[in-house]
Amino acid sequence: MFELKPCDPVTFRQQTRRSTLIIAVLFVALAMLLSSLAVMLFGEPGGDNFRFNVGGVFAGVLITVALVRGPFWTQPWFAPAVYGWQLKRSLMSVTNVMHTVTERVQANDPTALKLLRFYHLGLSQMHELDANSSAQAQLVGEVEAHKEKMQALGIDTEQTRLDPAWLEHVKKA
């Protein structure tokens, strides 16, 4: 279950830039080191060592991915990047069933209404974190109309958690 957390957009962007830079520098260093090592161990002096260079870069990619998804994933310095990834992944899971969500919202299905509200809140946060004010401005009318509909039906508008059961309910509808 994913839950929206309050984040300061400026701090979030600084922290994600820093973690991105760390990962990029790590990848470049690994790719260069492994390529050089492969050429040194297996290459031919003055020969075509392209495949060893590519192999070193590919190994650098694999090691970088393993580090990101392994030990780095739980590090405090990487937490904002993980949160951003989880936020976007959660929004995509709703986007994938949006046609059904929209149909169920039209039928006043409480689960679909909650799911769409979570989507609106998550999308608003994503736009805020990414400093995308123009996309945010385009949503205002739709978000407010949906919020008013939920209030009129007596449904709580603070839907800050994505319950996987909501997605399953909508998929089955």
TORPA-4810 file (N, C-alpha, C, O; in nm, 3 decimals):
<nodes>
NODE_1_0.085_-0.117_0.000_0.000_0.000_0.000_0.090_0.124_0.000_0.177_0.139_0.085_M
NODE_2_0.067_0.211_-0.096_0.144_0.335_-0.107_0.068_0.448_-0.040_-0.054_0.457_-0.052_F
NODE_3_0.141_0.534_0.031_0.078_0.649_0.097_0.152_0.776_0.059_0.275_0.782_0.062_E
NODE_4_0.075_0.878_0.023_0.134_1.009_-0.006_0.191_1.068_0.122_0.130_1.060_0.229_L
NODE_5_0.310_1.127_0.110_0.375_1.190_0.224_0.399_1.336_0.191_0.426_1.370_0.075_K
NODE_6_0.388_1.423_0.289_0.418_1.564_0.261_0.567_1.580_0.230_0.653_1.526_0.300_P
NODE_7_0.596_1.653_0.124_0.736_1.676_0.082_0.752_1.821_0.042_0.665_1.879_-0.023_C
NODE_8_0.864_1.879_0.080_0.898_2.013_0.034_0.956_1.998_-0.107_1.059_1.933_-0.123_D
NODE_9_0.893_2.057_-0.208_0.939_2.039_-0.346_1.084_2.080_-0.371_1.156_2.012_-0.444_P
NODE_10_1.127_2.190_-0.312_1.264_2.238_-0.335_1.364_2.138_-0.276_1.461_2.101_-0.341_V
NODE_11_1.340_2.095_-0.154_1.428_1.997_-0.089_1.425_1.865_-0.166_1.529_1.803_-0.186_T
NODE_12_1.307_1.823_-0.208_1.292_1.698_-0.285_1.377_1.704_-0.411_1.450_1.609_-0.441_F
NODE_13_1.368_1.813_-0.486_1.446_1.824_-0.610_1.596_1.825_-0.582_1.673_1.765_-0.657_R
NODE_14_1.638_1.894_-0.476_1.781_1.896_-0.440_1.830_1.755_-0.407_1.936_1.713_-0.453_Q
NODE_15_1.752_1.684_-0.327_1.793_1.551_-0.285_1.792_1.452_-0.402_1.882_1.368_-0.411_Q
NODE_16_1.694_1.461_-0.490_1.691_1.369_-0.603_1.801_1.401_-0.704_1.855_1.310_-0.767_T
NODE_17_1.833_1.529_-0.719_1.946_1.564_-0.807_2.077_1.508_-0.751_2.159_1.454_-0.825_R
NODE_18_2.095_1.520_-0.620_2.216_1.469_-0.556_2.226_1.316_-0.573_2.332_1.265_-0.608_R
NODE_19_2.117_1.245_-0.548_2.123_1.099_-0.561_2.141_1.058_-0.707_2.209_0.959_-0.735_S
NODE_20_2.083_1.132_-0.800_2.103_1.104_-0.942_2.249_1.124_-0.980_2.307_1.044_-1.054_T
NODE_21_2.308_1.231_-0.931_2.449_1.258_-0.959_2.538_1.147_-0.902_2.632_1.103_-0.968_L
NODE_22_2.509_1.103_-0.781_2.587_0.994_-0.720_2.580_0.868_-0.805_2.681_0.804_-0.830_I
NODE_23_2.459_0.833_-0.850_2.441_0.713_-0.931_2.512_0.729_-1.065_2.575_0.635_-1.113_I
NODE_24_2.502_0.845_-1.126_2.566_0.868_-1.257_2.718_0.859_-1.245_2.782_0.796_-1.329_A
NODE_25_2.775_0.920_-1.142_2.920_0.915_-1.123_2.964_0.771_-1.096_3.066_0.725_-1.148_V
NODE_26_2.887_0.701_-1.015_2.917_0.560_-0.987_2.916_0.478_-1.116_3.007_0.399_-1.140_L
NODE_27_2.813_0.497_-1.198_2.804_0.423_-1.323_2.923_0.453_-1.415_2.984_0.361_-1.470_F
NODE_28_2.955_0.580_-1.432_3.067_0.617_-1.520_3.197_0.554_-1.469_3.274_0.499_-1.546_V
NODE_29_3.220_0.563_-1.339_3.343_0.506_-1.282_3.346_0.354_-1.302_3.449_0.299_-1.341_A
NODE_30_3.235_0.288_-1.274_3.230_0.142_-1.293_3.249_0.104_-1.440_3.325_0.012_-1.471_L
NODE_31_3.182_0.174_-1.529_3.193_0.142_-1.672_3.336_0.160_-1.721_3.389_0.076_-1.793_A
NODE_32_3.399_0.270_-1.681_3.537_0.294_-1.724_3.632_0.190_-1.664_3.717_0.136_-1.733_M
NODE_33_3.617_0.164_-1.535_3.702_0.067_-1.467_3.687_-0.073_-1.527_3.787_-0.139_-1.557_L
NODE_34_3.563_-0.117_-1.544_3.540_-0.252_-1.595_3.581_-0.266_-1.741_3.631_-0.371_-1.782_L
NODE_35_3.559_-0.162_-1.820_3.603_-0.165_-1.960_3.755_-0.174_-1.968_3.810_-0.255_-2.043_S
NODE_36_3.822_-0.091_-1.890_3.969_-0.093_-1.889_4.022_-0.228_-1.840_4.117_-0.282_-1.896_S
NODE_37_3.959_-0.279_-1.737_3.999_-0.408_-1.683_3.979_-0.521_-1.784_4.065_-0.607_-1.799_L
NODE_38_3.866_-0.519_-1.853_3.839_-0.622_-1.954_3.939_-0.615_-2.068_3.988_-0.718_-2.115_A
NODE_39_3.971_-0.495_-2.114_4.069_-0.480_-2.222_4.206_-0.524_-2.174_4.280_-0.590_-2.247_V
NODE_40_4.241_-0.488_-2.051_4.371_-0.524_-1.997_4.385_-0.676_-1.983_4.491_-0.733_-2.012_M
NODE_41_4.278_-0.742_-1.938_4.285_-0.887_-1.915_4.266_-0.969_-2.043_4.335_-1.069_-2.063_L
NODE_42_4.174_-0.927_-2.129_4.137_-1.010_-2.244_4.171_-0.949_-2.380_4.168_-1.018_-2.482_F
NODE_43_4.203_-0.822_-2.382_4.225_-0.752_-2.508_4.359_-0.780_-2.572_4.448_-0.842_-2.513_G
NODE_44_4.370_-0.733_-2.692_4.495_-0.746_-2.768_4.554_-0.606_-2.787_4.483_-0.514_-2.827_E
NODE_45_4.682_-0.591_-2.758_4.744_-0.460_-2.779_4.734_-0.420_-2.926_4.775_-0.495_-3.015_P
NODE_46_4.678_-0.304_-2.950_4.662_-0.254_-3.087_4.550_-0.322_-3.163_4.528_-0.292_-3.281_G
NODE_47_4.478_-0.413_-3.099_4.370_-0.486_-3.166_4.236_-0.420_-3.145_4.225_-0.316_-3.080_G
NODE_48_4.133_-0.482_-3.201_3.996_-0.432_-3.185_3.940_-0.482_-3.052_3.907_-0.600_-3.039_D
NODE_49_3.928_-0.394_-2.956_3.881_-0.431_-2.822_3.742_-0.375_-2.794_3.701_-0.361_-2.679_N
NODE_50_3.671_-0.345_-2.902_3.539_-0.284_-2.886_3.447_-0.370_-2.800_3.378_-0.319_-2.712_F
NODE_51_3.446_-0.501_-2.826_3.353_-0.589_-2.753_3.385_-0.590_-2.603_3.295_-0.604_-2.521_R
NODE_52_3.512_-0.576_-2.567_3.549_-0.573_-2.425_3.507_-0.441_-2.360_3.466_-0.438_-2.244_F
NODE_53_3.517_-0.333_-2.436_3.469_-0.204_-2.386_3.318_-0.207_-2.365_3.268_-0.162_-2.262_N
NODE_54_3.247_-0.261_-2.462_3.101_-0.272_-2.449_3.065_-0.364_-2.333_2.973_-0.336_-2.256_V
NODE_55_3.138_-0.473_-2.322_3.113_-0.566_-2.211_3.135_-0.500_-2.076_3.059_-0.524_-1.982_G
NODE_56_3.236_-0.416_-2.065_3.262_-0.344_-1.941_3.151_-0.245_-1.908_3.111_-0.231_-1.792_G
NODE_57_3.102_-0.176_-2.011_2.991_-0.083_-1.990_2.865_-0.159_-1.949_2.794_-0.117_-1.858_V
NODE_58_2.839_-0.269_-2.015_2.721_-0.351_-1.982_2.731_-0.403_-1.838_2.632_-0.401_-1.765_F
NODE_59_2.849_-0.449_-1.799_2.868_-0.495_-1.661_2.849_-0.379_-1.564_2.794_-0.398_-1.455_A
NODE_60_2.895_-0.260_-1.602_2.873_-0.141_-1.519_2.726_-0.111_-1.499_2.683_-0.073_-1.390_G
NODE_61_2.649_-0.127_-1.607_2.504_-0.107_-1.597_2.443_-0.207_-1.501_2.365_-0.171_-1.413_V
NODE_62_2.478_-0.334_-1.516_2.423_-0.439_-1.430_2.457_-0.417_-1.283_2.372_-0.432_-1.195_L
NODE_63_2.582_-0.382_-1.257_2.623_-0.359_-1.118_2.554_-0.235_-1.060_2.512_-0.236_-0.944_I
NODE_64_2.542_-0.131_-1.141_2.474_-0.009_-1.094_2.328_-0.039_-1.061_2.278_0.005_-0.958_T
NODE_65_2.260_-0.111_-1.149_2.120_-0.147_-1.124_2.109_-0.232_-0.997_2.019_-0.211_-0.915_V
NODE_66_2.199_-0.327_-0.981_2.197_-0.412_-0.861_2.219_-0.329_-0.734_2.154_-0.354_-0.632_A
NODE_67_2.309_-0.232_-0.739_2.333_-0.147_-0.623_2.212_-0.058_-0.592_2.175_-0.040_-0.476_L
NODE_68_2.151_-0.004_-0.698_2.034_0.083_-0.678_1.918_0.004_-0.619_1.855_0.048_-0.522_V
NODE_69_1.889_-0.112_-0.675_1.776_-0.191_-0.628_1.808_-0.270_-0.502_1.718_-0.324_-0.437_R
NODE_70_1.935_-0.277_-0.466_1.977_-0.350_-0.347_2.006_-0.256_-0.233_1.914_-0.198_-0.174_G
NODE_71_2.134_-0.240_-0.200_2.169_-0.163_-0.079_2.132_-0.015_-0.082_2.101_0.042_0.022_P
NODE_72_2.134_0.049_-0.199_2.103_0.192_-0.204_1.955_0.219_-0.176_1.920_0.325_-0.123_F
NODE_73_1.868_0.125_-0.211_1.723_0.144_-0.203_1.678_0.184_-0.063_1.581_0.258_-0.048_W
NODE_74_1.747_0.136_0.040_1.706_0.163_0.178_1.787_0.275_0.244_1.767_0.303_0.362_T
NODE_75_1.876_0.337_0.171_1.959_0.443_0.228_1.881_0.574_0.239_1.803_0.608_0.149_Q
NODE_76_1.899_0.648_0.347_1.828_0.775_0.365_1.855_0.876_0.252_1.763_0.949_0.213_P
NODE_77_1.975_0.880_0.198_2.007_0.976_0.092_1.935_0.943_-0.038_1.923_1.028_-0.126_W
NODE_78_1.887_0.819_-0.050_1.819_0.776_-0.172_1.666_0.775_-0.156_1.593_0.753_-0.253_F
NODE_79_1.618_0.798_-0.033_1.474_0.790_-0.003_1.387_0.881_-0.091_1.282_0.834_-0.136_A
NODE_80_1.424_1.006_-0.118_1.338_1.089_-0.204_1.323_1.031_-0.345_1.215_1.037_-0.403_P
NODE_81_1.430_0.977_-0.400_1.421_0.917_-0.534_1.331_0.794_-0.532_1.253_0.772_-0.625_A
NODE_82_1.340_0.715_-0.427_1.254_0.596_-0.413_1.108_0.640_-0.401_1.021_0.582_-0.465_V
NODE_83_1.083_0.742_-0.319_0.946_0.792_-0.303_0.891_0.842_-0.437_0.777_0.811_-0.473_Y
NODE_84_0.970_0.917_-0.511_0.926_0.966_-0.642_0.895_0.852_-0.737_0.797_0.856_-0.811_G
NODE_85_0.979_0.750_-0.736_0.957_0.633_-0.821_0.828_0.561_-0.781_0.749_0.523_-0.867_W
NODE_86_0.808_0.543_-0.651_0.687_0.475_-0.603_0.562_0.557_-0.633_0.458_0.501_-0.666_Q
NODE_87_0.571_0.688_-0.621_0.459_0.776_-0.652_0.419_0.761_-0.799_0.302_0.742_-0.832_L
NODE_88_0.518_0.770_-0.886_0.488_0.759_-1.030_0.438_0.620_-1.066_0.351_0.606_-1.152_K
NODE_89_0.491_0.519_-1.003_0.445_0.381_-1.028_0.300_0.364_-0.981_0.221_0.298_-1.049_R
NODE_90_0.267_0.421_-0.867_0.130_0.413_-0.816_0.032_0.485_-0.908_-0.078_0.436_-0.936_S
NODE_91_0.073_0.602_-0.955_-0.012_0.677_-1.048_-0.030_0.600_-1.179_-0.138_0.601_-1.237_L
NODE_92_0.076_0.533_-1.225_0.066_0.455_-1.348_-0.029_0.337_-1.331_-0.099_0.299_-1.425_M
NODE_93_-0.031_0.278_-1.212_-0.122_0.165_-1.191_-0.268_0.211_-1.202_-0.354_0.134_-1.245_S
NODE_94_-0.296_0.334_-1.163_-0.431_0.389_-1.178_-0.455_0.427_-1.324_-0.562_0.401_-1.378_V
NODE_95_-0.356_0.488_-1.387_-0.369_0.527_-1.528_-0.402_0.406_-1.615_-0.479_0.418_-1.711_T
NODE_96_-0.344_0.291_-1.583_-0.368_0.170_-1.663_-0.512_0.124_-1.661_-0.555_0.052_-1.752_N
NODE_97_-0.589_0.163_-1.560_-0.731_0.124_-1.553_-0.821_0.247_-1.556_-0.938_0.238_-1.517_V
NODE_98_-0.769_0.360_-1.603_-0.844_0.486_-1.597_-0.975_0.480_-1.674_-1.074_0.539_-1.630_M
NODE_99_-0.979_0.409_-1.786_-1.105_0.400_-1.861_-1.215_0.337_-1.775_-1.330_0.381_-1.779_H
NODE_100_-1.181_0.235_-1.698_-1.279_0.171_-1.610_-1.310_0.260_-1.490_-1.425_0.268_-1.447_T
NODE_101_-1.208_0.326_-1.437_-1.228_0.417_-1.323_-1.328_0.525_-1.363_-1.421_0.555_-1.288_V
NODE_102_-1.310_0.583_-1.481_-1.399_0.690_-1.528_-1.542_0.640_-1.541_-1.636_0.709_-1.501_T
NODE_103_-1.559_0.521_-1.596_-1.694_0.464_-1.608_-1.757_0.443_-1.472_-1.874_0.474_-1.452_E
NODE_104_-1.680_0.389_-1.377_-1.732_0.361_-1.243_-1.759_0.490_-1.165_-1.851_0.494_-1.083_R
NODE_105_-1.681_0.595_-1.189_-1.706_0.724_-1.125_-1.840_0.779_-1.174_-1.917_0.835_-1.096_V
NODE_106_-1.866_0.764_-1.303_-1.994_0.809_-1.359_-2.112_0.739_-1.291_-2.220_0.796_-1.276_Q
NODE_107_-2.089_0.613_-1.249_-2.194_0.534_-1.183_-2.193_0.554_-1.031_-2.263_0.483_-0.958_A
NODE_108_-2.113_0.650_-0.982_-2.102_0.682_-0.839_-2.052_0.565_-0.754_-2.093_0.551_-0.639_N
NODE_109_-1.965_0.484_-0.809_-1.903_0.374_-0.734_-1.807_0.435_-0.631_-1.711_0.501_-0.669_D
NODE_110_-1.833_0.414_-0.501_-1.748_0.476_-0.398_-1.599_0.439_-0.410_-1.513_0.523_-0.386_P
NODE_111_-1.570_0.317_-0.447_-1.431_0.274_-0.460_-1.363_0.349_-0.574_-1.250_0.395_-0.559_T
NODE_112_-1.430_0.361_-0.686_-1.374_0.433_-0.800_-1.358_0.581_-0.767_-1.261_0.644_-0.809_A
NODE_113_-1.452_0.637_-0.693_-1.442_0.777_-0.652_-1.319_0.799_-0.564_-1.247_0.898_-0.581_L
NODE_114_-1.294_0.708_-0.471_-1.176_0.718_-0.384_-1.049_0.702_-0.466_-0.951_0.775_-0.446_K
NODE_115_-1.050_0.607_-0.559_-0.933_0.582_-0.642_-0.899_0.705_-0.726_-0.783_0.743_-0.737_L
NODE_116_-1.001_0.767_-0.785_-0.977_0.886_-0.866_-0.929_1.002_-0.778_-0.846_1.082_-0.821_L
NODE_117_-0.980_1.011_-0.657_-0.934_1.118_-0.566_-0.787_1.097_-0.530_-0.709_1.192_-0.529_R
NODE_118_-0.749_0.972_-0.499_-0.608_0.944_-0.473_-0.524_0.984_-0.594_-0.418_1.046_-0.580_F
NODE_119_-0.571_0.949_-0.713_-0.499_0.982_-0.837_-0.480_1.132_-0.850_-0.371_1.179_-0.883_Y
NODE_120_-0.587_1.208_-0.825_-0.578_1.354_-0.834_-0.478_1.410_-0.732_-0.397_1.496_-0.766_H
NODE_121_-0.485_1.361_-0.609_-0.393_1.409_-0.505_-0.248_1.371_-0.539_-0.157_1.452_-0.522_L
NODE_122_-0.228_1.248_-0.586_-0.094_1.203_-0.622_-0.039_1.279_-0.741_0.078_1.317_-0.743_G
NODE_123_-0.123_1.301_-0.841_-0.081_1.374_-0.960_-0.047_1.519_-0.924_0.050_1.575_-0.976_L
NODE_124_-0.126_1.578_-0.837_-0.097_1.715_-0.791_0.038_1.720_-0.721_0.117_1.812_-0.744_S
NODE_125_0.064_1.621_-0.636_0.192_1.619_-0.567_0.307_1.598_-0.665_0.411_1.663_-0.653_Q
NODE_126_0.289_1.508_-0.760_0.394_1.484_-0.858_0.426_1.611_-0.937_0.543_1.644_-0.958_M
NODE_127_0.322_1.681_-0.981_0.344_1.806_-1.055_0.415_1.910_-0.967_0.501_1.983_-1.014_H
NODE_128_0.377_1.915_-0.840_0.440_2.008_-0.747_0.588_1.972_-0.727_0.675_2.059_-0.729_E
NODE_129_0.616_1.844_-0.707_0.754_1.800_-0.685_0.841_1.821_-0.809_0.959_1.853_-0.799_L
NODE_130_0.780_1.804_-0.927_0.853_1.822_-1.052_0.853_1.967_-1.100_0.911_1.996_-1.205_D
NODE_131_0.790_2.057_-1.025_0.778_2.199_-1.062_0.710_2.216_-1.197_0.755_2.294_-1.281_A
NODE_132_0.602_2.142_-1.217_0.527_2.145_-1.343_0.394_2.216_-1.318_0.289_2.152_-1.314_N
NODE_133_0.397_2.346_-1.300_0.278_2.422_-1.263_0.177_2.431_-1.377_0.057_2.443_-1.350_S
NODE_134_0.221_2.424_-1.501_0.125_2.434_-1.612_0.035_2.310_-1.617_-0.085_2.322_-1.642_S
NODE_135_0.092_2.192_-1.594_0.010_2.070_-1.592_-0.083_2.071_-1.472_-0.197_2.025_-1.480_A
NODE_136_-0.035_2.126_-1.360_-0.116_2.135_-1.239_-0.236_2.225_-1.262_-0.347_2.194_-1.218_Q
NODE_137_-0.215_2.336_-1.330_-0.323_2.432_-1.354_-0.433_2.372_-1.441_-0.550_2.407_-1.426_A
NODE_138_-0.397_2.283_-1.531_-0.496_2.221_-1.619_-0.591_2.128_-1.543_-0.702_2.103_-1.589_Q
NODE_139_-0.548_2.076_-1.428_-0.628_1.980_-1.352_-0.727_2.044_-1.255_-0.821_1.978_-1.212_L
NODE_140_-0.708_2.169_-1.221_-0.781_2.232_-1.112_-0.933_2.214_-1.123_-0.997_2.175_-1.025_V
NODE_141_-0.990_2.240_-1.237_-1.135_2.230_-1.253_-1.186_2.089_-1.232_-1.283_2.067_-1.161_G
NODE_142_-1.119_1.992_-1.294_-1.160_1.852_-1.282_-1.147_1.803_-1.138_-1.234_1.733_-1.087_E
NODE_143_-1.037_1.840_-1.073_-1.013_1.798_-0.935_-1.119_1.855_-0.842_-1.173_1.783_-0.757_V
NODE_144_-1.150_1.982_-0.856_-1.250_2.045_-0.770_-1.389_1.986_-0.792_-1.462_1.962_-0.696_E
NODE_145_-1.426_1.962_-0.917_-1.557_1.903_-0.947_-1.568_1.764_-0.884_-1.672_1.728_-0.829_A
NODE_146_-1.461_1.686_-0.893_-1.463_1.552_-0.835_-1.471_1.559_-0.682_-1.542_1.480_-0.620_H
NODE_147_-1.398_1.652_-0.623_-1.400_1.668_-0.477_-1.541_1.705_-0.430_-1.589_1.652_-0.330_K
NODE_148_-1.604_1.796_-0.501_-1.741_1.836_-0.465_-1.838_1.720_-0.477_-1.928_1.706_-0.395_E
NODE_149_-1.821_1.637_-0.579_-1.906_1.520_-0.598_-1.890_1.424_-0.479_-1.989_1.371_-0.427_K
NODE_150_-1.766_1.403_-0.437_-1.742_1.315_-0.323_-1.803_1.371_-0.195_-1.861_1.297_-0.116_M
NODE_151_-1.790_1.502_-0.175_-1.847_1.565_-0.056_-2.000_1.552_-0.057_-2.061_1.527_0.047_Q
NODE_152_-2.059_1.569_-0.173_-2.205_1.558_-0.184_-2.252_1.416_-0.152_-2.363_1.397_-0.101_A
NODE_153_-2.169_1.317_-0.183_-2.203_1.176_-0.155_-2.159_1.133_-0.015_-2.182_1.019_0.024_L
NODE_154_-2.096_1.223_0.060_-2.054_1.192_0.196_-1.930_1.103_0.204_-1.913_1.029_0.301_G
NODE_155_-1.845_1.109_0.102_-1.723_1.028_0.100_-1.604_1.116_0.138_-1.590_1.228_0.088_I
NODE_156_-1.520_1.065_0.226_-1.401_1.138_0.271_-1.312_1.173_0.152_-1.283_1.087_0.069_D
NODE_157_-1.270_1.298_0.143_-1.188_1.343_0.030_-1.038_1.329_0.056_-0.958_1.349_-0.035_T
NODE_158_-1.000_1.294_0.177_-0.858_1.276_0.209_-0.816_1.133_0.179_-0.801_1.051_0.270_E
NODE_159_-0.798_1.104_0.053_-0.759_0.969_0.009_-0.610_0.969_-0.024_-0.572_0.976_-0.141_Q
NODE_160_-0.528_0.961_0.079_-0.383_0.969_0.060_-0.317_0.833_0.050_-0.195_0.824_0.037_T
NODE_161_-0.396_0.726_0.057_-0.341_0.590_0.044_-0.400_0.522_-0.078_-0.519_0.536_-0.108_R
NODE_162_-0.314_0.449_-0.147_-0.360_0.368_-0.260_-0.378_0.226_-0.210_-0.280_0.156_-0.184_L
NODE_163_-0.501_0.184_-0.197_-0.532_0.049_-0.153_-0.537_-0.042_-0.276_-0.618_-0.018_-0.366_D
NODE_164_-0.452_-0.143_-0.282_-0.453_-0.234_-0.398_-0.590_-0.299_-0.422_-0.623_-0.336_-0.535_P
NODE_165_-0.669_-0.312_-0.318_-0.804_-0.369_-0.333_-0.892_-0.280_-0.419_-0.981_-0.329_-0.489_A
NODE_166_-0.867_-0.150_-0.416_-0.944_-0.058_-0.502_-0.918_-0.088_-0.648_-1.010_-0.091_-0.730_W
NODE_167_-0.791_-0.111_-0.681_-0.756_-0.143_-0.821_-0.822_-0.273_-0.864_-0.875_-0.283_-0.974_L
NODE_168_-0.818_-0.372_-0.776_-0.880_-0.501_-0.809_-1.031_-0.486_-0.827_-1.090_-0.544_-0.918_E
NODE_169_-1.093_-0.407_-0.741_-1.238_-0.384_-0.751_-1.273_-0.320_-0.886_-1.368_-0.361_-0.953_H
NODE_170_-1.196_-0.221_-0.924_-1.222_-0.150_-1.050_-1.197_-0.242_-1.169_-1.272_-0.239_-1.267_V
NODE_171_-1.093_-0.324_-1.163_-1.062_-0.417_-1.271_-1.173_-0.519_-1.292_-1.202_-0.559_-1.405_K
NODE_172_-1.236_-0.560_-1.182_-1.343_-0.660_-1.192_-1.474_-0.600_-1.240_-1.561_-0.672_-1.289_K
NODE_173_-1.488_-0.470_-1.227_-1.615_-0.403_-1.265_-1.636_-0.401_-1.414_-1.738_-0.349_-1.461_A
</nodes>
